[in-house]
Amino acid sequence: MRKESVDFLRELCETPSPSGFESGAQAVYRNYVKPHVDQVKTDVMGNVYAIANPKGKPSIMLAGHCDQVGFMVKYITDDGYIHFGFVGGVDGTVAAGQRVMIMTKKGLLPGVLGRKPIHLMEDDDRKKAPKADDMWIDLGMKSKAEVEKRVSLGDPGVLWQPFTELANGRVVSMAFDDKMGSWVVGEVMRLLAGKKMAACVYGVSTVQEEIGLRGARTSAYETNADLGIAIDVGFAMDHPGADKKKVGDLKMDGGPMICRGPNCNEKMFDLLVDAAKKNKIPYQIEIATGGTGTDANAMQLSRSGMVTGLISVPNRYMHTQNEMVSLKDLDNTAKLIAAFIQRLDPKMDWTP
């Protein structure tokens, strides 16, 4: 993968952006896509639209959400500890003892998420998954007055782990769910720059997916696109204890996961698979028997309906601060979507 592309991914992942506070990550996305498209704009929700070939037909919306799970400050004790509430689906089991970063008006402020040591717990407490109320944030400060000089009620934050490259082209970071999706959208816009295509492409970095697909709902309404593809993470099942009967035989380095099910248009599925075969791009099939819980849900149901697909990237350790993906899978996902878009024709009939 190009160094510039890896740097883009790193900067996205290391810019904290819990749902409702995504402006930093969106600035990274805007700066990257701006040279490759005809127009870039941001709406009042915070969704960023990169638009290429605006007069083209059909129109297609790509959606990768840039928000991540995190927390918000709710209460500061007299002796300087912070109590908080989780934003999105945070697993308390993996949160305890982790380093955090609070996004204050004066910049990022590091701390640690504390919990009673296991030695001091009763037997029943040791068997329970900790909740937000069982933990606190320790900044190393000694009083409420000292904390309030830096921190305000409602300040957001994230469990903090930097982007790290591992062996065999695997990378680990907080927030691959789904900053990697925003990265894929940005890479597709770069790959399409200067290429001949019939379609108008809206490359949207959406917001607030983790708390209800909110940005996808408003951006799908705004674009009123004919077609849409959501890009998100999926479950890699190539690790100890994985039950492939539940999800399928999906693995890292196996290529993008093309979803088949009620949330996805069957003709789009067929064309995506054909594009992968014709371009010799490895792919996997993911089965979703109902709604997918991704931006594809909101896109499919926007206005009178959108022809919708979902492409996912295999991800280990989802919704932890150390998610793992393959750079090869990311690269192939962007290439597949770009190849698919170049095959679009306004005369295509997507009616089931």
C-alpha positions in Angstrom: 0.0 0.0 0.0 1.2 3.5 -0.8 2.9 5.3 2.2 0.5 8.3 1.7 -2.5 6.0 2.1 -1.1 4.4 5.2 -0.4 7.9 6.6 -4.0 8.8 5.9 -5.3 5.7 7.7 -3.0 6.4 10.7 -4.1 10.0 11.0 -7.8 9.1 10.8 -7.4 6.4 13.5 -5.4 8.6 15.9 -7.8 11.5 15.7 -10.4 10.9 18.5 -14.0 11.1 17.3 -16.7 9.6 19.5 -20.2 9.9 18.1 -21.3 13.6 18.1 -17.7 14.8 18.2 -16.3 13.8 14.8 -15.0 17.2 13.5 -11.3 16.3 13.9 -11.5 13.1 11.9 -13.8 14.8 9.3 -11.1 17.5 8.8 -8.6 14.7 8.1 -11.0 13.2 5.5 -11.7 16.5 3.8 -8.0 17.3 3.4 -7.3 14.0 1.8 -10.2 13.8 -0.7 -10.3 17.5 -1.7 -7.6 17.2 -4.5 -9.4 14.2 -6.1 -13.0 15.4 -6.4 -15.1 18.2 -7.9 -16.6 19.4 -4.6 -16.4 18.9 -0.9 -19.1 20.0 1.6 -20.1 19.4 5.1 -23.7 19.5 6.5 -25.0 20.5 9.9 -24.8 16.9 11.2 -21.1 16.8 10.3 -21.3 14.4 7.4 -18.6 15.3 4.8 -19.5 14.8 1.1 -16.8 14.4 -1.6 -18.6 14.7 -4.9 -17.1 13.5 -8.3 -18.7 13.9 -11.7 -21.8 15.7 -10.2 -23.8 15.6 -13.5 -23.3 11.9 -14.0 -25.9 9.1 -14.0 -26.7 7.0 -12.1 -25.8 8.6 -8.7 -24.1 6.4 -6.1 -23.5 7.1 -2.4 -20.6 5.5 -0.6 -20.8 5.6 3.2 -18.1 4.9 5.7 -18.7 6.2 9.2 -15.9 8.1 11.0 -17.3 8.0 14.5 -16.1 5.6 17.2 -17.3 4.4 20.6 -16.2 6.3 23.6 -17.5 8.1 26.7 -18.6 11.4 28.1 -17.8 13.1 31.4 -20.9 13.1 33.8 -19.6 13.9 37.3 -16.4 15.1 39.0 -15.8 14.0 42.6 -14.4 16.4 45.3 -11.1 14.4 45.2 -10.7 14.7 41.4 -12.1 11.5 40.0 -14.3 11.5 36.9 -17.4 9.4 36.5 -18.7 8.9 32.9 -21.1 7.3 30.6 -20.2 5.2 27.6 -21.1 6.4 24.1 -22.0 3.4 21.9 -21.4 -0.3 22.5 -18.3 -0.3 24.8 -17.4 -3.6 26.4 -16.6 -2.8 30.1 -14.5 -6.0 30.4 -11.9 -4.6 28.0 -12.2 -1.0 29.1 -11.0 -1.4 32.7 -7.5 -0.3 33.3 -7.1 1.2 29.8 -5.6 4.6 29.0 -8.0 7.2 27.9 -7.9 10.6 26.1 -10.4 13.3 27.0 -11.2 15.9 24.3 -11.2 19.2 26.2 -11.5 22.7 25.0 -7.8 23.1 25.7 -6.7 20.0 23.9 -6.4 16.3 24.5 -5.9 15.2 28.2 -4.6 11.7 29.1 -5.8 9.6 31.9 -6.5 6.0 33.0 -9.8 4.2 33.5 -9.6 2.9 37.0 -11.3 0.0 38.8 -11.0 -1.7 42.1 -8.1 -4.2 42.1 -9.1 -7.8 41.8 -7.5 -8.5 45.1 -10.0 -6.3 46.9 -13.1 -7.6 45.1 -15.7 -10.0 46.6 -16.1 -13.3 44.7 -19.4 -12.2 43.1 -17.8 -8.9 41.8 -15.0 -10.9 40.1 -17.5 -12.8 38.0 -19.4 -9.8 36.7 -18.5 -7.7 33.7 -17.8 -4.1 35.0 -20.2 -1.4 34.1 -19.4 2.3 33.6 -20.7 3.0 37.2 -18.1 0.6 38.6 -15.2 2.6 37.1 -13.7 6.1 37.1 -11.2 8.1 35.2 -8.0 9.2 37.0 -6.0 12.1 35.6 -3.5 12.1 38.4 -5.1 15.3 39.8 -5.9 15.8 43.4 -9.1 17.8 43.6 -12.3 18.8 41.7 -11.0 22.3 41.4 -7.8 21.1 39.7 -9.8 18.9 37.3 -12.3 21.7 36.4 -9.5 23.9 35.2 -9.2 21.5 32.2 -12.3 19.4 32.1 -16.0 20.3 31.6 -19.1 18.2 32.1 -20.0 16.6 28.7 -16.4 16.5 27.4 -16.1 13.4 25.3 -13.2 10.9 25.2 -12.0 7.6 23.9 -10.1 4.5 25.0 -6.6 5.4 23.7 -4.4 3.1 21.6 -2.2 4.3 18.7 -2.0 2.9 15.2 0.6 0.1 15.1 1.9 -2.0 12.2 2.3 -5.7 13.0 3.6 -8.7 10.9 2.3 -9.7 7.5 0.6 -6.4 6.6 -1.7 -6.5 9.6 -2.3 -3.3 11.6 -3.9 -2.7 14.9 -5.6 0.5 16.3 -8.5 1.9 18.1 -11.5 2.8 15.9 -11.0 0.7 12.7 -14.7 0.5 13.3 -15.3 2.4 11.2 -12.6 4.9 10.3 -11.3 2.3 8.0 -14.6 2.7 6.2 -14.0 6.5 5.8 -10.5 5.6 4.6 -11.9 3.2 1.9 -14.3 5.9 0.7 -11.4 8.4 0.4 -9.3 5.8 -1.4 -12.1 5.1 -3.9 -12.4 8.8 -4.7 -8.6 8.9 -5.3 -8.7 5.8 -7.5 -11.5 7.3 -9.6 -9.9 10.7 -10.1 -9.3 11.3 -13.8 -11.0 8.1 -14.8 -13.8 7.9 -17.3 -17.2 7.0 -15.7 -20.9 7.6 -16.2 -21.8 7.8 -12.6 -22.0 10.6 -10.1 -20.2 9.6 -6.9 -20.9 10.9 -3.4 -18.2 9.7 -1.1 -19.6 10.4 2.3 -17.8 10.1 5.6 -20.9 9.7 7.9 -21.3 10.5 11.5 -23.1 9.1 14.6 -23.5 5.5 13.2 -22.6 4.0 16.6 -25.7 5.6 18.3 -28.3 4.8 15.6 -27.1 5.3 12.0 -28.0 8.9 12.3 -25.6 10.5 9.8 -26.4 7.9 7.1 -30.1 8.7 7.5 -29.6 12.4 6.8 -26.9 12.1 4.1 -28.9 9.5 2.2 -31.9 11.9 2.2 -29.6 14.7 1.1 -27.9 12.9 -1.8 -31.1 11.1 -2.9 -28.7 8.8 -4.7 -29.9 6.0 -6.9 -27.5 3.5 -5.4 -25.5 3.2 -2.2 -22.8 1.1 -0.7 -22.0 1.1 3.0 -18.4 0.1 4.0 -18.0 -1.3 7.5 -16.1 -3.9 9.4 -17.2 -7.5 9.6 -16.2 -10.4 11.9 -13.0 -12.2 11.0 -13.5 -15.8 12.2 -10.0 -17.0 11.9 -9.1 -16.9 15.6 -9.3 -19.3 18.5 -12.8 -20.1 19.7 -14.6 -18.7 16.7 -17.8 -20.5 15.8 -18.0 -20.4 12.0 -21.6 -21.8 12.1 -22.8 -18.5 13.3 -21.1 -16.1 10.8 -19.3 -18.2 8.2 -15.8 -19.0 7.2 -14.6 -15.3 6.9 -10.9 -14.6 7.4 -8.3 -11.8 7.2 -6.5 -11.5 3.8 -9.5 -13.3 2.2 -10.6 -10.1 0.6 -13.6 -7.8 1.0 -16.8 -9.4 2.4 -19.7 -8.8 0.0 -23.0 -9.0 1.8 -26.0 -11.0 0.6 -29.4 -10.7 2.3 -32.6 -8.6 2.5 -30.6 -5.4 3.3 -28.8 -5.7 -0.1 -30.0 -5.5 -3.6 -29.5 -8.9 -5.4 -28.5 -7.4 -8.7 -25.9 -5.2 -7.0 -24.6 -8.2 -5.2 -24.2 -10.1 -8.5 -22.4 -7.2 -10.2 -20.0 -6.7 -7.3 -19.1 -10.4 -7.4 -18.7 -10.2 -11.2 -16.5 -7.1 -10.8 -14.3 -9.0 -8.3 -13.9 -11.9 -10.6 -13.2 -9.9 -13.7 -10.5 -7.8 -11.9 -9.1 -10.9 -10.1 -9.8 -9.3 -6.7 -10.3 -11.9 -3.9 -13.6 -11.7 -2.1 -15.8 -13.4 0.5 -19.5 -13.7 0.9 -21.1 -12.6 4.1 -24.7 -13.6 4.9 -27.1 -11.3 6.7 -30.6 -12.7 7.2 -32.1 -9.3 8.2 -31.0 -5.8 8.7 -27.2 -5.5 9.0 -26.9 -2.8 11.8 -24.8 -0.7 9.5 -25.3 2.5 7.5 -26.8 0.2 4.7 -30.0 -0.1 6.9 -30.7 3.7 6.8 -29.6 4.0 3.2 -31.9 1.3 1.9 -34.9 2.9 3.6 -34.3 6.5 2.6 -37.1 8.3 0.8 -38.7 5.8 -1.6 -35.7 3.4 -1.3 -32.1 3.1 -2.4 -30.5 0.2 -4.3 -28.1 -0.8 -1.5 -25.1 -3.0 -0.9 -22.7 -3.6 2.0 -19.0 -4.4 1.8 -17.2 -5.2 5.0 -13.5 -5.7 5.9 -12.6 -8.6 8.1 -11.8 -7.3 11.6 -10.6 -9.0 14.7 -11.4 -7.8 18.3 -14.3 -5.5 17.2 -15.2 -2.7 19.6 -12.1 -3.0 21.6 -9.3 -0.4 21.6 -7.0 -2.9 19.6 -9.0 -3.8 16.5 -7.0 -5.6 13.8 -7.4 -5.5 10.0 -5.3 -6.4 7.0 -3.9 -3.6 4.7 -4.3 -6.1 1.8 -8.0 -6.4 2.5 -8.3 -2.6 2.7 -6.6 -2.1 -0.6 -8.7 -4.7 -2.3 -11.9 -3.3 -0.9 -11.1 0.1 -2.4 -10.2 -1.4 -5.8 -13.4 -3.5 -5.9 -15.6 -0.5 -5.3 -13.8 1.6 -7.8 -14.0 -1.2 -10.5 -17.8 -1.6 -9.7 -18.5 2.1 -10.1 -16.7 2.3 -13.5 -19.1 -0.4 -14.8 -22.2 1.5 -13.9 -24.5 2.6 -16.7 -27.6 4.7 -16.5 -29.6 2.1 -18.5 -29.1 -0.6 -15.8 -32.3 -1.9 -14.3 -32.0 -2.6 -10.5 -35.6 -3.6 -10.0 -35.8 -7.1 -8.3 
